[in-house]
Amino acid sequence: MIYKAIEKKRLQMFKLAKEYGMTAERTIRCSQELDQMLNDIQHTPSGRSTI
């Protein structure tokens, strides 16, 4: 389930980057949200999400 959310966020980030540029605030914010999701998975036992 979390993997689908990560993929959705990743696609959203690509779309924002294409539309607004890679340095746009909204693109960076989305990238940071994606980073947090990935970090959460890495810090969960067995890579399983608690969500």
ABEGO torsion letter per residue (X at the ends): XAAAAAAAAAAAAAAAAAAAEAABAAAAAAAAAAAAAAAAAAABBGGBBAX
